[in-house]
Amino acid sequence: QQSMYEKQQREVSHMQAYVDRFRYKASKARQAQSRLKAMERMEKLLPAHADSEFSFEFREPSALPTPLIAMENLCAGYGDKVILEKIKLNLVPGSRIGLLGRNGAGKSTFIKMLSGTNPPLSGKLEVSAGVSIGYFAQHQLETLRLDDTPLDHLARLAPDKSEQELRNYLGSFGFHGDKALDKVAPFSGGEKARLVLALVTWQKPNLLLLDEPTNHLDLEMRHALTMALQGFEGAMVVVSHDRHLLRTTTDDFYLVHGGRVEAFDGDLDDYHKWLGEQEKEANAKPSDGVISANSALARKDQKRREAEFRQATRPLRQKLEKLEASMEKLQTRLAAVEEQLADPAIYEESAKNKLSELLKSQGPIKEELEGVELEWMSLSEELETMEQAFFA
């Protein structure tokens, strides 16, 4: 119980220091303000995670060169196919970037280029001496050696470390006792993801490239990863449908759209509005070809195509409507709980049981809301991709 208490106090202290430090940036943009609010909400969640089996930190990088990576007029793609062009961006220690954009727009292409697995087609990409990249993507789960154990994987990275030190480290990622000696083959997706994250973290990266890092993780591990990212001192670029992760760990958003990677001046709510505007523009786009866009025949053809699209996407739209209704209900429930948690009286000794009940109810509501939001964003992007293809 004492260790749980000490862990909770450390996390509260760490989070408070980070919120205080970040508060000075809160006037820069809506994304900064959203992140500040999200982090302050996280402070209230800490007691609910005090008994989590996951607790780790990113190890201090050996070096923090500036810039870590410099990009000038870059083109990225595969073979002769250009997907992104005219990329100009510097990544420096402290850069915390969330990539936004529809599925297929090129987010993963950009991450792969930065990781070195897919070199740029043209342009200038300078990687400073001393850069250590920590790259996490879903396909890396398949690169684990199935007949090896978590301890085997880590021992290859650290042959000079004692077995006990390595097992203690693996324990912070949930591989306690004999679990560190089990073969990887029967592991779940979540267990494999935790192991890959453990291996990435061990290598002291100063540049993190995270492509959907929370896909297989449960709520407790997602919370532990979010907390660890708060203290990361290097640069990071994140692709994720997890809105909570993006809100609490990134300072700036970049939009991948139309073959470009450009700064997005707004938060996730602004991004959803942008998606809606793109949908309206796609619906309003006139038919191309011989038929005049101003002719009655062209307008009739456009209406026919729109009707066909609505019919084809009706099931998907109905799902989105149900998800929106669920989000509204869950947000109302969560707001009611957080309103009570905002009352200083709830933290008095006499209200200890009530506080415990509120924190226990808050966790499942947030988990369900995050799951619904994630599904909503994924389906929204799927609908946008379908519209783009249908009206092209």
ChimeraX attribute file (.defattr): number of C-alpha atoms within 10 A of each C-alpha:
attribute: neighborCount
match mode: 1-to-1
recipient: residues
	/A:1	8
	/A:2	7
	/A:3	10
	/A:4	14
	/A:5	13
	/A:6	12
	/A:7	19
	/A:8	18
	/A:9	15
	/A:10	12
	/A:11	19
	/A:12	18
	/A:13	13
	/A:14	15
	/A:15	20
	/A:16	15
	/A:17	12
	/A:18	16
	/A:19	20
	/A:20	12
	/A:21	11
	/A:22	16
	/A:23	15
	/A:24	11
	/A:25	13
	/A:26	18
	/A:27	10
	/A:28	11
	/A:29	14
	/A:30	18
	/A:31	24
	/A:32	23
	/A:33	19
	/A:34	18
	/A:35	25
	/A:36	24
	/A:37	15
	/A:38	18
	/A:39	22
	/A:40	16
	/A:41	15
	/A:42	18
	/A:43	16
	/A:44	15
	/A:45	20
	/A:46	19
	/A:47	20
	/A:48	17
	/A:49	21
	/A:50	20
	/A:51	16
	/A:52	16
	/A:53	16
	/A:54	20
	/A:55	22
	/A:56	19
	/A:57	16
	/A:58	22
	/A:59	16
	/A:60	17
	/A:61	17
	/A:62	13
	/A:63	16
	/A:64	22
	/A:65	16
	/A:66	15
	/A:67	16
	/A:68	24
	/A:69	20
	/A:70	16
	/A:71	18
	/A:72	15
	/A:73	13
	/A:74	18
	/A:75	24
	/A:76	26
	/A:77	21
	/A:78	12
	/A:79	7
	/A:80	8
	/A:81	10
	/A:82	14
	/A:83	20
	/A:84	23
	/A:85	19
	/A:86	17
	/A:87	20
	/A:88	17
	/A:89	16
	/A:90	15
	/A:91	20
	/A:92	19
	/A:93	19
	/A:94	16
	/A:95	18
	/A:96	23
	/A:97	21
	/A:98	22
	/A:99	26
	/A:100	25
	/A:101	18
	/A:102	19
	/A:103	16
	/A:104	14
	/A:105	20
	/A:106	23
	/A:107	24
	/A:108	18
	/A:109	20
	/A:110	23
	/A:111	22
	/A:112	20
	/A:113	18
	/A:114	22
	/A:115	18
	/A:116	12
	/A:117	10
	/A:118	15
	/A:119	17
	/A:120	22
	/A:121	19
	/A:122	15
	/A:123	16
	/A:124	15
	/A:125	20
	/A:126	13
	/A:127	18
	/A:128	14
	/A:129	13
	/A:130	14
	/A:131	20
	/A:132	21
	/A:133	21
	/A:134	20
	/A:135	24
	/A:136	22
	/A:137	19
	/A:138	18
	/A:139	9
	/A:140	12
	/A:141	18
	/A:142	11
	/A:143	9
	/A:144	17
	/A:145	14
	/A:146	13
	/A:147	11
	/A:148	14
	/A:149	20
	/A:150	26
	/A:151	20
	/A:152	19
	/A:153	18
	/A:154	23
	/A:155	16
	/A:156	9
	/A:157	12
	/A:158	14
	/A:159	11
	/A:160	8
	/A:161	11
	/A:162	10
	/A:163	15
	/A:164	9
	/A:165	10
	/A:166	19
	/A:167	21
	/A:168	14
	/A:169	19
	/A:170	25
	/A:171	19
	/A:172	17
	/A:173	20
	/A:174	19
	/A:175	22
	/A:176	15
	/A:177	12
	/A:178	9
	/A:179	16
	/A:180	22
	/A:181	15
	/A:182	17
	/A:183	16
	/A:184	20
	/A:185	13
	/A:186	11
	/A:187	13
	/A:188	11
	/A:189	15
	/A:190	16
	/A:191	20
	/A:192	22
	/A:193	23
	/A:194	25
	/A:195	26
	/A:196	24
	/A:197	20
	/A:198	22
	/A:199	18
	/A:200	17
	/A:201	19
	/A:202	20
	/A:203	19
	/A:204	19
	/A:205	27
	/A:206	27
	/A:207	29
	/A:208	23
	/A:209	22
	/A:210	21
	/A:211	22
	/A:212	16
	/A:213	24
	/A:214	22
	/A:215	17
	/A:216	17
	/A:217	17
	/A:218	12
	/A:219	19
	/A:220	19
	/A:221	22
	/A:222	20
	/A:223	22
	/A:224	19
	/A:225	24
	/A:226	18
	/A:227	24
	/A:228	18
	/A:229	21
	/A:230	18
	/A:231	16
	/A:232	22
	/A:233	19
	/A:234	27
	/A:235	22
	/A:236	26
	/A:237	24
	/A:238	25
	/A:239	21
	/A:240	20
	/A:241	23
	/A:242	20
	/A:243	14
	/A:244	22
	/A:245	24
	/A:246	26
	/A:247	22
	/A:248	23
	/A:249	25
	/A:250	22
	/A:251	25
	/A:252	23
	/A:253	23
	/A:254	19
	/A:255	19
	/A:256	22
	/A:257	17
	/A:258	12
	/A:259	17
	/A:260	18
	/A:261	23
	/A:262	17
	/A:263	15
	/A:264	18
	/A:265	15
	/A:266	18
	/A:267	20
	/A:268	17
	/A:269	12
	/A:270	14
	/A:271	17
	/A:272	14
	/A:273	11
	/A:274	13
	/A:275	18
	/A:276	14
	/A:277	12
	/A:278	15
	/A:279	18
	/A:280	11
	/A:281	11
	/A:282	18
	/A:283	17
	/A:284	13
	/A:285	13
	/A:286	17
	/A:287	18
	/A:288	12
	/A:289	8
	/A:290	7
	/A:291	13
	/A:292	13
	/A:293	16
	/A:294	10
	/A:295	10
	/A:296	11
	/A:297	12
	/A:298	18
	/A:299	16
	/A:300	11
	/A:301	16
	/A:302	20
	/A:303	16
	/A:304	12
	/A:305	16
	/A:306	18
	/A:307	12
	/A:308	13
	/A:309	16
	/A:310	14
	/A:311	12
	/A:312	12
	/A:313	14
	/A:314	12
	/A:315	11
	/A:316	15
	/A:317	16
	/A:318	11
	/A:319	14
	/A:320	20
	/A:321	13
	/A:322	13
	/A:323	19
	/A:324	15
	/A:325	12
	/A:326	16
	/A:327	19
	/A:328	13
	/A:329	13
	/A:330	18
	/A:331	15
	/A:332	12
	/A:333	15
	/A:334	18
	/A:335	13
	/A:336	13
	/A:337	17
	/A:338	17
	/A:339	9
	/A:340	14
	/A:341	20
	/A:342	12
	/A:343	9
	/A:344	8
	/A:345	12
	/A:346	17
	/A:347	15
	/A:348	9
	/A:349	9
	/A:350	10
	/A:351	11
	/A:352	11
	/A:353	12
	/A:354	14
	/A:355	19
	/A:356	15
	/A:357	11
	/A:358	17
	/A:359	20
	/A:360	15
	/A:361	15
	/A:362	21
	/A:363	17
	/A:364	13
	/A:365	16
	/A:366	18
	/A:367	15
	/A:368	15
	/A:369	21
	/A:370	20
	/A:371	16
	/A:372	19
	/A:373	20
	/A:374	18
	/A:375	17
	/A:376	20
	/A:377	19
	/A:378	17
	/A:379	17
	/A:380	21
	/A:381	18
	/A:382	16
	/A:383	19
	/A:384	19
	/A:385	16
	/A:386	15
	/A:387	19
	/A:388	14
	/A:389	10
	/A:390	13
	/A:391	17
	/A:392	10
